[in-house]
């Protein structure tokens, strides 16, 4: 056994003792030839291990202390269920315990040798194409390998189409993944507003779920632990059961939003018409998640509040989502101020209240704790007395500085919240978009320089050396090499330093934000956008060091292209395609130009012959083991979102308009939980994989650049 903290050592010993007893029981069943008993016992053993691995039971230490028990179980189950043909997937999968021998055989069959948990996707594709019912059932019932949630749904669909989808398969599928319902009903676990295509088997699965849900919640005591998550039942009977049990929180969550027909909604209104106000309000709350609570507003004395309710529900999220301020004000006007206050008392909305300026103190408090919706609400607050647009802009930028100190995924969502806050502030300040607000405020920062300070006998100013603002001090016209102590002690020197930091922050934002984004996407600037960017001191310093393509296709430095039309930042793929990459690398060296971001020397990745033609998946980095925590941080810094083990993909990011990159990995639950084995990467458009040869080359290169960095920096020897 490895060292276990004293507080958990006793619990781990007890769990081990219990598992040894079960192992001995399995050995006895093997001698008796009781294969059915061994199958049932395997589930009990796996359940005991999962229970023992819980943090509150053993601090998560059990799993690392049962290698000897697993080895004994492997011997028992290999003896009872010997592998007769290691090349036959059916033979390998048809066993109740995932022995090491079977795992190795499965990895060889799916061509993933060395993977601790081989993927089942290749077998699923084969079984679905062949209509192999036996193999399809095994893919769900086997404890070997892993399958993405969407793959399991496809297997269930194939069994449904063959008329072979039964309760045993459905129950096992949900036992393996209690959140399988996301794929069945077509919901995204990361985006509640997204609506995907439901599985064809959804009606059959829902029939099973509704029968189970009604039976498990019939008095005396509901058995919520046995009910799959996500799925929502259909029918008024479920809503009325929730209305009748207001003390049962789980009943409200699971049955309150039950799917209703129009006739059932009408029946619900009639049922509540003569009921007490308290029950009406409770029913209103139950129907909010279903999206049809508006039918109950007349019963609450709020007949004109439907548009405002729709907006309130659109803002009911902990994420930062852009809102239309004009639409909010119009809906409040229709509901009336008193009606709006009553509705917000029933279903609060931080963003709606912020647009009206009703929760200023609360918003500032939430921003201090980096709440995403609070950051978005900061931009919607009306300007306070004496507050300028620049004041608010700088306040939002200060919030943005906290992002790099946050966790991997949170950095990404924090930056997105800041972007939404700037969009909201642009609406408050009557700018057409956040970009115009940003240009205007950045120009004000540069233009509103305080000028020179006269501190005693010294003239003090902030000057730019390239893109770096430096403090310049002179005496009687003679430039000094350092700032005298007397100047540093003067109260006005704080103003000098503050202005220096503002210009430094501006240059940093421009380099890591605007300029990096332009180069990474091969972005284009219209003449007025380019002129505004160039009007900033940092822009004037950085832009001449970049390589541009003008509207006529000419490529060159700033003084070599036509500035009267759109300008595109040349991605290295463009230079490669034109046969100019080596030329520009050499020329920049000759001119001793140091670019603000990597451009000519940016790593370039092209589709290989093995990835060409109709291939829609890249295995370029598959099988590489990386430190999960480091990998998650690197991915997040480059705009990736990381997901859990049972999600369709374990990491994803936008790769341009209408296309996203999706990476599969083998990981212990989540990034940061241990080592991660990198898998395949796909590019998706409208949910479907795009052949790699059809992926925009710039998007392909940048995604591969991200992943190469991850395996290089986070790779395990």
C-alpha positions as CSV (number, residue, x, y, z in Angstrom):
1,X,0.0,0.0,0.0
2,X,1.1,3.5,-0.7
3,X,1.1,6.1,2.1
4,X,-2.4,7.1,3.1
5,X,-3.2,10.0,5.4
6,X,-4.1,8.8,8.9
7,X,-7.6,10.3,8.6
8,X,-8.4,7.9,5.8
9,X,-6.1,4.9,6.6
10,X,-8.7,3.0,8.6
11,X,-11.4,3.5,6.0
12,X,-9.1,2.3,3.2
13,X,-8.2,-0.9,5.3
14,X,-11.9,-1.6,5.8
15,X,-12.7,-1.1,2.1
16,X,-9.8,-3.4,1.2
17,X,-11.0,-6.1,3.6
18,X,-14.5,-5.9,2.1
19,X,-13.1,-6.2,-1.4
20,X,-11.0,-9.2,-0.4
21,X,-14.1,-10.9,0.9
22,X,-15.8,-10.3,-2.4
23,X,-12.7,-11.6,-4.3
24,X,-12.8,-14.8,-2.2
25,X,-16.5,-15.1,-3.0
26,X,-15.7,-14.7,-6.7
27,X,-13.1,-17.5,-6.5
28,X,-15.7,-19.7,-4.9
29,X,-18.2,-19.0,-7.6
30,X,-15.5,-19.8,-10.2
31,X,-14.9,-23.2,-8.7
32,X,-18.6,-23.9,-8.7
33,X,-18.9,-22.8,-12.3
34,X,-21.5,-20.2,-11.5
35,X,-21.0,-17.8,-14.4
36,X,-24.3,-16.0,-13.8
37,X,-23.3,-15.4,-10.1
38,X,-19.9,-14.1,-11.3
39,X,-21.5,-11.6,-13.6
40,X,-23.8,-10.2,-10.8
41,X,-20.9,-10.1,-8.4
42,X,-18.7,-8.2,-10.9
43,X,-21.2,-5.3,-10.7
44,X,-21.2,-5.4,-6.9
45,X,-17.4,-5.3,-6.8
46,X,-17.3,-2.4,-9.2
47,X,-19.9,-0.6,-7.2
48,X,-17.9,-1.1,-4.0
49,X,-14.8,0.3,-5.7
50,X,-16.6,3.3,-7.0
51,X,-18.1,3.9,-3.5
52,X,-14.7,3.5,-1.9
53,X,-13.1,6.0,-4.2
54,X,-15.4,8.8,-3.1
55,X,-13.5,11.7,-1.5
56,X,-15.7,11.6,1.6
57,X,-15.1,7.9,2.2
58,X,-11.3,7.5,1.6
59,X,-10.1,10.8,0.3
60,X,-9.9,9.2,-3.1
61,X,-7.0,6.9,-1.9
62,X,-8.7,3.5,-2.4
63,X,-8.0,3.1,-6.1
64,X,-4.2,3.5,-5.7
65,X,-4.2,0.8,-3.0
66,X,-5.9,-2.1,-4.6
67,X,-3.5,-3.2,-7.4
68,X,-3.1,-6.6,-5.6
69,X,-6.9,-7.0,-5.4
70,X,-7.3,-6.1,-9.1
71,X,-4.6,-8.7,-10.0
72,X,-6.4,-11.4,-8.0
73,X,-9.7,-10.5,-9.6
74,X,-8.1,-10.6,-13.1
75,X,-6.9,-14.2,-12.4
76,X,-10.3,-15.2,-11.1
77,X,-12.3,-13.8,-14.1
78,X,-9.7,-14.9,-16.7
79,X,-10.1,-18.4,-15.4
80,X,-13.9,-18.3,-15.4
81,X,-14.1,-16.4,-18.7
82,X,-11.0,-17.3,-20.8
83,X,-10.2,-15.4,-24.0
84,X,-10.5,-18.0,-26.7
85,X,-9.8,-15.7,-29.7
86,X,-8.0,-12.5,-28.9
87,X,-8.7,-11.2,-32.4
88,X,-12.5,-11.6,-32.1
89,X,-14.1,-8.4,-30.5
90,X,-17.2,-10.3,-29.4
91,X,-15.1,-12.8,-27.5
92,X,-12.9,-10.1,-25.9
93,X,-15.9,-8.0,-24.8
94,X,-18.1,-10.8,-23.5
95,X,-16.9,-10.8,-19.9
96,X,-18.2,-9.1,-16.8
97,X,-14.8,-7.9,-15.5
98,X,-12.2,-5.7,-17.3
99,X,-9.2,-7.9,-16.9
100,X,-5.8,-6.6,-18.0
101,X,-5.5,-9.4,-20.6
102,X,-8.8,-8.4,-22.2
103,X,-7.9,-4.7,-22.1
104,X,-4.6,-5.5,-24.0
105,X,-6.5,-7.6,-26.5
106,X,-9.1,-4.8,-27.0
107,X,-6.4,-2.2,-27.5
108,X,-4.8,-4.3,-30.2
109,X,-8.2,-4.8,-32.0
110,X,-8.9,-1.1,-32.1
111,X,-5.3,-0.2,-32.9
112,X,-4.7,1.7,-29.7
113,X,-1.9,-0.4,-28.1
114,X,-0.7,1.1,-24.8
115,X,-3.9,2.9,-24.1
116,X,-5.1,2.2,-20.5
117,X,-8.8,2.5,-21.6
118,X,-9.1,1.8,-25.3
119,X,-11.9,3.6,-27.2
120,X,-14.8,1.6,-28.6
121,X,-15.6,4.0,-31.5
122,X,-13.9,1.8,-34.2
123,X,-16.0,-1.2,-33.1
124,X,-19.2,0.8,-32.8
125,X,-18.7,2.1,-36.4
126,X,-18.2,-1.4,-37.6
127,X,-21.1,-2.9,-35.7
128,X,-23.5,-0.2,-36.8
129,X,-22.5,-0.5,-40.5
130,X,-23.0,-4.3,-40.3
131,X,-26.1,-4.3,-38.2
132,X,-24.3,-6.7,-35.9
133,X,-26.8,-6.9,-33.0
134,X,-24.6,-9.1,-30.8
135,X,-21.7,-6.8,-31.0
136,X,-23.9,-3.7,-30.5
137,X,-25.3,-5.2,-27.3
138,X,-21.8,-6.1,-26.0
139,X,-20.6,-2.5,-26.6
140,X,-23.1,-1.3,-24.1
141,X,-23.0,-4.2,-21.6
142,X,-19.2,-4.7,-21.5
143,X,-17.1,-3.1,-18.7
144,X,-14.1,-2.9,-21.1
145,X,-13.0,0.2,-23.0
146,X,-14.8,3.5,-23.2
147,X,-17.3,5.1,-25.6
148,X,-18.2,8.7,-26.0
149,X,-21.8,9.6,-24.9
150,X,-22.8,10.2,-28.5
151,X,-21.4,6.9,-29.6
152,X,-23.5,5.1,-27.0
153,X,-26.6,6.9,-28.3
154,X,-25.8,5.8,-31.8
155,X,-25.5,2.2,-30.6
156,X,-28.9,2.5,-28.9
157,X,-30.3,3.9,-32.1
158,X,-29.0,1.0,-34.1
159,X,-30.5,-1.5,-31.6
160,X,-33.8,0.4,-31.8
161,X,-33.8,0.3,-35.6
162,X,-33.2,-3.5,-35.4
163,X,-36.0,-3.9,-32.8
164,X,-33.5,-5.1,-30.2
165,X,-33.5,-2.2,-27.7
166,X,-34.6,-3.6,-24.4
167,X,-34.6,-2.6,-20.7
168,X,-31.3,-4.5,-19.9
169,X,-29.4,-2.4,-22.4
170,X,-31.0,0.9,-21.5
171,X,-30.4,0.3,-17.8
172,X,-26.8,-0.6,-18.3
173,X,-26.2,2.4,-20.6
174,X,-27.5,4.8,-17.9
175,X,-25.7,2.9,-15.1
176,X,-22.4,3.6,-17.0
177,X,-23.3,7.2,-17.6
178,X,-26.2,8.8,-15.6
179,X,-26.0,11.9,-17.9
180,X,-26.5,9.9,-21.1
181,X,-29.8,11.7,-21.4
182,X,-27.9,14.7,-22.9
183,X,-27.2,12.7,-26.1
184,X,-30.6,11.0,-26.0
185,X,-32.7,14.2,-26.0
186,X,-30.3,16.4,-27.9
187,X,-29.0,18.8,-25.2
188,X,-25.6,20.2,-24.8
189,X,-24.1,19.8,-21.3
190,X,-22.1,23.0,-21.7
191,X,-24.7,25.1,-23.5
192,X,-28.2,24.9,-22.1
193,X,-29.6,27.0,-25.0
194,X,-28.2,24.7,-27.7
195,X,-30.6,22.3,-29.3
196,X,-29.1,19.2,-31.0
197,X,-30.8,16.4,-32.9
198,X,-32.4,13.9,-30.5
199,X,-31.6,10.3,-30.8
200,X,-34.1,8.2,-32.8
201,X,-34.5,5.9,-29.8
202,X,-35.5,8.9,-27.5
203,X,-39.3,8.0,-27.4
204,X,-38.5,4.4,-26.3
205,X,-36.0,5.6,-23.7
206,X,-38.4,8.2,-22.4
207,X,-41.2,5.6,-22.1
208,X,-38.8,3.5,-19.9
209,X,-37.8,6.6,-17.9
210,X,-41.3,7.8,-17.3
211,X,-42.5,4.4,-16.0
212,X,-39.5,4.2,-13.8
213,X,-39.9,7.8,-12.6
214,X,-43.6,7.4,-11.7
215,X,-42.9,4.1,-9.9
216,X,-39.9,5.4,-7.9
217,X,-41.7,8.5,-6.7
218,X,-44.9,6.9,-5.7
219,X,-45.4,7.2,-1.9
220,X,-44.2,6.5,0.7
221,X,-40.5,7.6,-0.1
222,X,-39.1,8.7,-3.5
223,X,-36.0,6.8,-4.6
224,X,-34.2,9.6,-6.5
225,X,-30.8,7.9,-6.5
226,X,-32.1,5.3,-8.9
227,X,-33.4,7.8,-11.5
228,X,-31.2,8.8,-14.4
229,X,-30.3,12.5,-14.7
230,X,-31.1,15.0,-17.4
231,X,-34.3,13.3,-18.8
232,X,-37.5,15.3,-18.3
233,X,-40.8,13.4,-18.2
234,X,-43.9,14.2,-20.3
235,X,-47.4,14.8,-19.0
236,X,-49.4,17.0,-16.6
237,X,-49.5,14.2,-14.0
238,X,-45.8,14.9,-13.2
239,X,-46.3,18.6,-12.8
240,X,-49.3,18.1,-10.5
241,X,-47.3,15.7,-8.4
242,X,-44.7,18.4,-8.0
243,X,-47.3,21.1,-7.2
244,X,-48.8,18.8,-4.5
245,X,-45.4,18.3,-2.8
246,X,-43.8,21.7,-2.4
247,X,-41.4,20.5,0.3
248,X,-39.7,18.1,-2.1
249,X,-36.9,20.0,-3.9
250,X,-36.0,17.1,-6.1
251,X,-39.6,16.7,-7.2
252,X,-39.7,20.4,-8.2
253,X,-36.4,20.0,-10.2
254,X,-37.3,16.8,-12.0
255,X,-41.1,17.0,-12.4
256,X,-41.9,20.7,-12.3
257,X,-40.5,21.3,-15.9
258,X,-42.3,18.2,-17.4
259,X,-43.1,18.5,-21.1
260,X,-46.8,19.6,-21.6
261,X,-49.0,19.9,-24.6
262,X,-51.1,23.0,-25.3
263,X,-54.2,21.3,-23.9
264,X,-52.2,20.3,-20.7
265,X,-51.1,23.9,-20.2
266,X,-54.7,25.1,-20.4
267,X,-55.7,22.4,-17.9
268,X,-52.9,23.6,-15.6
269,X,-54.2,27.2,-15.7
270,X,-57.7,26.0,-14.9
271,X,-56.4,23.8,-12.1
272,X,-54.7,26.8,-10.5
273,X,-57.4,29.4,-11.1
274,X,-59.1,28.8,-7.7
275,X,-56.0,27.9,-5.8
276,X,-54.2,30.1,-3.3
277,X,-51.7,32.7,-4.5
278,X,-48.9,30.8,-2.8
279,X,-49.6,27.7,-4.9
280,X,-49.9,29.7,-8.1
281,X,-46.5,31.4,-7.4
282,X,-45.0,28.0,-6.7
283,X,-46.4,26.5,-9.9
284,X,-45.0,29.6,-11.8
285,X,-41.6,28.8,-10.4
286,X,-41.9,25.2,-11.4
287,X,-42.7,26.1,-15.0
288,X,-39.8,28.6,-15.4
289,X,-37.3,26.0,-16.5
290,X,-39.9,24.6,-19.0
291,X,-40.1,28.0,-20.7
292,X,-43.9,28.3,-20.6
293,X,-44.4,30.0,-17.2
294,X,-45.8,33.0,-19.1
295,X,-49.2,31.4,-19.4
296,X,-49.5,31.8,-15.6
297,X,-48.7,35.6,-15.5
298,X,-52.4,36.7,-15.8
299,X,-53.1,34.6,-12.7
300,X,-50.4,36.6,-10.9
301,X,-51.7,40.0,-12.0
302,X,-48.9,40.6,-14.5
303,X,-50.6,40.3,-18.0
304,X,-48.2,42.7,-19.7
305,X,-45.0,41.2,-18.4
306,X,-44.5,38.4,-21.0
307,X,-41.8,40.1,-23.0
308,X,-39.9,41.0,-19.9
309,X,-40.2,37.4,-18.6
310,X,-38.7,36.1,-21.8
311,X,-35.7,38.4,-21.3
312,X,-35.4,37.4,-17.7
313,X,-35.3,33.8,-18.7
314,X,-32.7,34.5,-21.3
315,X,-30.5,36.1,-18.6
316,X,-31.0,33.2,-16.1
317,X,-27.5,31.9,-16.4
318,X,-24.2,32.1,-14.4
319,X,-22.4,32.6,-17.7
320,X,-21.8,36.0,-19.4
321,X,-24.3,36.4,-22.3
322,X,-24.7,39.5,-24.4
323,X,-28.0,41.4,-23.8
324,X,-29.8,44.0,-25.9
325,X,-30.2,47.0,-23.6
326,X,-32.8,48.7,-25.8
327,X,-35.0,45.5,-25.7
328,X,-34.7,45.4,-21.9
329,X,-35.8,49.0,-21.5
330,X,-38.7,48.5,-24.0
331,X,-39.9,45.3,-22.1
332,X,-39.7,47.2,-18.8
333,X,-41.8,50.0,-20.3
334,X,-44.5,47.6,-21.3
335,X,-44.6,45.8,-18.0
336,X,-44.4,49.1,-16.0
337,X,-41.9,49.8,-13.3
338,X,-44.0,48.3,-10.6
339,X,-44.7,45.2,-12.7
340,X,-41.0,44.8,-13.5
341,X,-40.2,45.0,-9.7
342,X,-42.8,42.3,-9.0
343,X,-41.6,40.0,-11.7
344,X,-37.9,40.4,-10.7
345,X,-39.0,39.6,-7.2
346,X,-40.4,36.3,-8.5
347,X,-37.5,35.5,-10.8
348,X,-34.5,37.7,-10.2
349,X,-32.2,38.7,-13.0
350,X,-28.9,40.3,-12.2
351,X,-28.5,41.7,-15.8
352,X,-32.0,43.1,-16.1
353,X,-31.7,44.8,-12.7
354,X,-28.3,46.1,-13.7
355,X,-29.6,47.7,-16.9
356,X,-32.1,49.6,-14.7
357,X,-29.4,50.5,-12.2
358,X,-31.3,48.8,-9.3
359,X,-28.4,46.6,-8.0
360,X,-25.3,48.7,-8.4
361,X,-23.8,47.8,-5.1
362,X,-24.5,44.1,-5.5
363,X,-22.9,44.1,-9.0
364,X,-19.7,45.7,-7.8
365,X,-19.6,43.1,-5.0
366,X,-20.1,40.3,-7.4
367,X,-17.4,41.7,-9.7
368,X,-14.9,41.6,-6.8
369,X,-15.5,37.8,-6.6
370,X,-15.1,37.4,-10.4
371,X,-18.6,36.2,-11.0
372,X,-19.1,35.9,-14.8
373,X,-22.6,37.3,-14.9
374,X,-21.6,40.1,-12.5
375,X,-18.8,41.1,-14.8
376,X,-21.2,41.2,-17.8
377,X,-23.7,43.3,-15.6
378,X,-20.9,45.8,-14.8
379,X,-21.1,46.9,-18.4
380,X,-24.9,47.3,-18.4
381,X,-25.0,49.6,-15.3
382,X,-25.9,53.2,-16.2
383,X,-23.0,55.6,-15.6
384,X,-23.1,57.0,-12.1
385,X,-22.9,60.7,-11.4
386,X,-19.4,61.9,-12.3
387,X,-18.4,58.6,-13.9
388,X,-17.2,58.8,-17.5
389,X,-17.1,56.1,-20.2
390,X,-13.3,56.0,-19.9
391,X,-13.6,55.4,-16.2
392,X,-15.9,52.4,-16.7
393,X,-13.7,51.1,-19.6
394,X,-10.6,51.2,-17.4
395,X,-12.5,49.5,-14.6
396,X,-13.5,46.6,-16.9
397,X,-9.9,46.4,-18.1
398,X,-8.7,46.1,-14.4
399,X,-11.1,43.2,-14.1
400,X,-9.6,41.6,-17.2
401,X,-6.1,41.6,-15.5
402,X,-7.3,39.0,-13.0
403,X,-7.9,36.4,-15.7
404,X,-4.4,34.9,-15.9
405,X,-4.5,34.2,-12.2
406,X,-7.6,32.0,-12.5
407,X,-7.9,28.3,-13.3
408,X,-7.6,27.0,-16.9
409,X,-11.2,27.0,-18.0
410,X,-12.0,30.0,-15.9
411,X,-9.4,32.2,-17.6
412,X,-11.3,31.6,-20.9
413,X,-14.7,32.3,-19.5
414,X,-13.4,35.3,-17.6
415,X,-12.0,36.8,-20.8
416,X,-15.4,36.1,-22.5
417,X,-17.2,37.9,-19.7
418,X,-15.0,40.9,-20.0
419,X,-15.8,41.0,-23.8
420,X,-19.5,40.9,-23.0
421,X,-19.1,43.7,-20.5
422,X,-17.4,45.9,-23.1
423,X,-20.2,45.1,-25.5
424,X,-22.7,46.2,-22.9
425,X,-20.8,49.4,-22.1
426,X,-20.8,50.2,-25.8
427,X,-24.6,50.1,-25.7
428,X,-24.7,52.3,-22.6
429,X,-22.4,54.8,-24.2
430,X,-24.2,54.7,-27.6
431,X,-21.3,53.3,-29.6
432,X,-22.2,51.0,-32.6
433,X,-20.1,48.1,-31.2
434,X,-17.5,47.2,-28.7
435,X,-14.7,47.6,-31.2
436,X,-15.5,51.3,-31.7
437,X,-15.7,51.8,-27.9
438,X,-12.3,50.1,-27.5
439,X,-10.7,52.2,-30.2
440,X,-12.2,55.4,-28.8
441,X,-11.1,54.7,-25.2
442,X,-7.6,53.6,-26.1
443,X,-7.2,56.7,-28.2
444,X,-8.3,58.8,-25.2
445,X,-5.7,57.1,-23.0
446,X,-3.0,58.0,-25.5
447,X,-4.4,61.5,-26.2
448,X,-5.1,62.5,-22.7
449,X,-1.5,62.4,-21.7
450,X,-1.0,64.9,-18.8
451,X,2.0,66.4,-20.6
452,X,5.2,67.2,-18.8
453,X,5.4,67.6,-15.0
454,X,7.5,70.2,-13.4
455,X,8.7,68.9,-10.1
456,X,11.0,71.3,-8.5
457,X,13.9,71.9,-10.9
458,X,13.1,68.8,-13.0
459,X,11.0,68.3,-16.1
460,X,9.4,64.9,-16.0
461,X,7.6,63.2,-18.9
462,X,6.6,59.7,-20.2
463,X,8.2,58.9,-23.6
464,X,7.9,55.8,-25.8
465,X,11.0,53.8,-26.6
466,X,9.6,51.5,-29.3
467,X,6.5,50.2,-27.5
468,X,7.9,50.6,-24.0
469,X,6.9,53.8,-22.1
470,X,9.8,55.1,-20.1
471,X,10.0,58.0,-17.6
472,X,12.2,60.8,-18.9
473,X,13.7,63.3,-16.4
474,X,15.7,66.4,-17.4
475,X,17.3,69.3,-15.6
476,X,18.1,72.5,-17.3
477,X,17.7,70.8,-20.6
478,X,20.1,67.9,-19.8
479,X,18.7,64.4,-19.8
480,X,19.3,62.4,-16.6
481,X,20.1,58.7,-16.6
482,X,17.8,57.9,-13.6
483,X,14.9,59.4,-11.7
484,X,16.3,61.5,-8.7
485,X,15.1,60.6,-5.2
486,X,13.5,64.0,-4.8
487,X,11.2,63.3,-7.8
488,X,10.2,59.8,-6.6
489,X,9.2,61.3,-3.2
490,X,7.0,64.0,-4.8
491,X,3.2,63.2,-4.6
492,X,2.9,64.0,-8.4
493,X,5.3,61.2,-9.3
494,X,2.4,58.8,-8.6
495,X,0.6,60.4,-11.6
496,X,3.6,59.9,-13.7
497,X,3.8,56.2,-12.8
498,X,0.0,55.8,-13.3
499,X,0.3,57.2,-16.9
500,X,3.3,55.0,-17.6
501,X,1.4,51.9,-16.5
502,X,-1.7,52.9,-18.6
503,X,0.5,53.1,-21.7
504,X,2.3,49.8,-20.8
505,X,-1.1,48.1,-20.4
506,X,-2.3,49.5,-23.7
507,X,0.8,48.1,-25.5
508,X,0.3,44.7,-23.8
509,X,-3.3,44.5,-24.7
510,X,-2.5,45.5,-28.3
511,X,0.3,42.9,-28.6
512,X,-1.4,39.9,-26.9
513,X,-4.9,40.8,-28.1
514,X,-5.4,42.7,-31.3
515,X,-2.0,42.0,-33.0
516,X,-1.8,38.3,-32.0
517,X,-5.4,37.8,-33.1
518,X,-4.8,39.5,-36.4
519,X,-1.8,37.3,-37.2
520,X,-3.3,34.1,-35.9
521,X,-6.4,34.4,-38.0
522,X,-4.9,36.2,-41.0
523,X,-7.3,39.0,-40.1
524,X,-8.2,42.0,-42.3
525,X,-8.5,45.6,-41.3
526,X,-10.6,48.2,-43.2
527,X,-8.8,51.5,-43.8
528,X,-10.6,53.3,-41.0
529,X,-9.9,50.5,-38.5
530,X,-6.2,50.5,-39.6
531,X,-6.0,54.3,-39.2
532,X,-7.4,54.1,-35.7
533,X,-5.0,51.4,-34.7
534,X,-2.1,53.3,-36.1
535,X,-3.2,56.5,-34.3
536,X,-2.3,54.8,-31.0
537,X,1.3,55.1,-30.0
538,X,1.7,51.4,-29.4
539,X,0.1,50.7,-32.8
540,X,2.4,53.1,-34.6
541,X,5.3,51.3,-33.1
542,X,4.1,47.7,-33.8
543,X,2.4,47.8,-37.2
544,X,5.5,48.7,-39.3
545,X,7.1,45.4,-38.1
546,X,4.4,43.2,-39.5
547,X,4.0,41.8,-43.0
548,X,0.9,42.8,-44.8
549,X,-1.1,42.0,-48.0
550,X,-3.0,44.8,-49.6
551,X,-6.2,44.7,-51.7
552,X,-4.2,44.2,-54.9
553,X,-2.5,41.1,-53.4
554,X,0.9,42.8,-52.9
555,X,2.8,41.6,-49.9
556,X,5.2,43.8,-48.0
557,X,6.0,45.9,-45.0
558,X,3.8,48.9,-44.2
559,X,5.6,51.3,-46.5
560,X,5.5,48.9,-49.4
561,X,1.7,48.3,-49.6
562,X,-1.4,50.4,-50.5
563,X,-3.0,51.8,-47.4
564,X,-6.1,53.0,-49.2
565,X,-7.8,49.6,-49.1
566,X,-8.2,46.7,-46.7
567,X,-5.0,45.3,-45.3
568,X,-4.6,41.6,-44.2
569,X,-2.0,40.5,-41.7
570,X,0.0,37.8,-43.6
571,X,-0.3,34.4,-41.9
572,X,2.8,32.2,-42.6
573,X,0.6,29.9,-44.6
574,X,0.0,32.8,-47.1
575,X,3.7,33.4,-47.3
576,X,4.3,29.6,-47.8
577,X,1.6,29.4,-50.5
578,X,3.2,32.3,-52.4
579,X,6.7,30.8,-52.0
580,X,7.8,33.7,-49.9
581,X,8.3,32.3,-46.4
582,X,12.0,31.8,-46.6
583,X,12.4,35.2,-48.3
584,X,10.7,37.0,-45.5
585,X,12.5,35.1,-42.8
586,X,15.8,36.1,-44.4
587,X,14.7,39.7,-45.0
588,X,13.5,40.3,-41.5
589,X,16.9,39.1,-40.3
590,X,18.7,41.4,-42.7
591,X,16.7,44.4,-41.6
592,X,17.0,43.4,-37.9
593,X,13.3,43.7,-37.5
594,X,11.9,42.2,-34.2
595,X,8.2,41.5,-34.7
596,X,5.8,42.2,-31.8
597,X,4.3,38.6,-32.2
598,X,5.5,35.6,-34.2
599,X,4.6,36.0,-37.9
600,X,7.3,35.1,-40.4
601,X,8.8,32.7,-37.9
602,X,5.5,31.4,-36.6
603,X,5.3,27.6,-36.6
604,X,3.4,26.3,-39.7
605,X,1.5,23.0,-39.8
606,X,0.1,21.6,-43.1
607,X,-2.2,18.6,-43.8
608,X,0.0,15.6,-44.3
609,X,-0.6,13.0,-47.2
610,X,-2.0,10.6,-44.5
611,X,-4.5,13.2,-43.4
612,X,-5.6,14.2,-46.9
613,X,-8.4,13.1,-49.3
614,X,-11.5,12.2,-47.3
615,X,-9.8,11.7,-43.9
616,X,-11.7,13.7,-41.3
617,X,-9.6,13.0,-38.2
618,X,-6.0,13.7,-37.3
619,X,-4.0,11.3,-35.1
620,X,-0.8,13.3,-35.3
621,X,-0.5,13.6,-31.5
622,X,-2.5,10.5,-30.5
623,X,-1.1,8.3,-27.8
624,X,1.1,11.1,-26.3
625,X,0.9,11.2,-22.5
626,X,0.9,14.7,-21.0
627,X,0.5,16.2,-17.5
628,X,-3.2,16.9,-17.3
629,X,-2.9,20.0,-15.2
630,X,-0.2,21.7,-17.3
631,X,-2.0,20.6,-20.5
632,X,-5.3,22.1,-19.3
633,X,-3.6,25.4,-18.5
634,X,-1.9,25.6,-21.9
635,X,-5.1,24.8,-23.7
636,X,-7.1,27.4,-21.8
637,X,-4.6,30.1,-22.4
638,X,-5.1,29.5,-26.1
639,X,-8.9,29.7,-26.0
640,X,-9.7,26.0,-25.5
641,X,-12.4,24.8,-23.2
642,X,-11.7,21.5,-21.4
643,X,-14.5,19.0,-20.6
644,X,-14.9,15.8,-18.6
645,X,-14.1,12.2,-19.5
646,X,-17.6,11.3,-20.6
647,X,-18.3,14.3,-22.8
648,X,-18.2,13.8,-26.6
649,X,-14.8,15.6,-26.7
650,X,-12.4,16.4,-23.9
651,X,-11.3,19.8,-25.3
652,X,-12.7,22.2,-27.9
653,X,-12.3,25.7,-29.3
654,X,-13.6,27.8,-32.1
655,X,-11.4,27.6,-35.2
656,X,-13.1,30.3,-37.1
657,X,-16.6,31.2,-38.3
658,X,-18.8,28.1,-38.3
659,X,-16.0,25.7,-37.5
660,X,-14.6,24.3,-34.2
661,X,-11.8,22.0,-33.2
662,X,-12.6,19.0,-31.0
663,X,-10.0,16.9,-29.2
664,X,-10.6,13.5,-27.6
665,X,-8.4,12.3,-24.7
666,X,-8.2,9.5,-22.3
667,X,-8.2,11.2,-18.9
668,X,-9.0,10.3,-15.3
669,X,-12.3,12.2,-15.0
670,X,-11.0,15.7,-15.8
671,X,-8.0,17.7,-16.8
672,X,-5.8,18.2,-13.7
673,X,-6.8,14.9,-12.2
674,X,-3.7,13.1,-13.5
675,X,-1.9,12.1,-16.7
676,X,-3.9,12.5,-19.9
677,X,-3.4,10.5,-23.1
678,X,-4.0,12.7,-26.1
679,X,-6.3,11.3,-28.8
680,X,-7.7,12.4,-32.1
681,X,-8.6,15.9,-33.3
682,X,-11.5,16.7,-35.6
683,X,-12.9,19.9,-37.1
684,X,-16.7,20.2,-36.8
685,X,-19.2,22.3,-38.7
686,X,-22.8,22.1,-37.6
687,X,-21.9,19.1,-35.6
688,X,-20.4,17.1,-38.5
689,X,-16.7,16.3,-39.0
690,X,-15.1,18.2,-41.9
691,X,-12.5,16.4,-44.1
692,X,-9.1,17.8,-43.1
693,X,-8.3,18.8,-46.6
694,X,-11.3,21.1,-46.5
695,X,-10.5,22.8,-43.2
696,X,-9.2,26.4,-43.8
697,X,-5.4,26.0,-43.8
698,X,-4.9,28.9,-41.3
699,X,-7.4,27.3,-38.8
700,X,-5.7,23.9,-39.2
701,X,-2.3,25.3,-38.6
702,X,-3.2,27.2,-35.5
703,X,-5.0,24.3,-33.9
704,X,-2.1,22.0,-34.6
705,X,0.3,24.6,-33.3
706,X,-1.7,24.7,-30.0
707,X,-1.5,20.9,-29.6
708,X,2.1,20.6,-30.5
709,X,2.9,23.1,-27.8
710,X,0.8,21.0,-25.3
711,X,2.6,17.7,-26.1
712,X,6.0,19.5,-26.1
713,X,5.7,21.4,-22.8
714,X,3.3,19.1,-20.9
715,X,4.6,15.8,-22.3
716,X,5.6,13.0,-20.0
717,X,8.9,11.3,-20.6
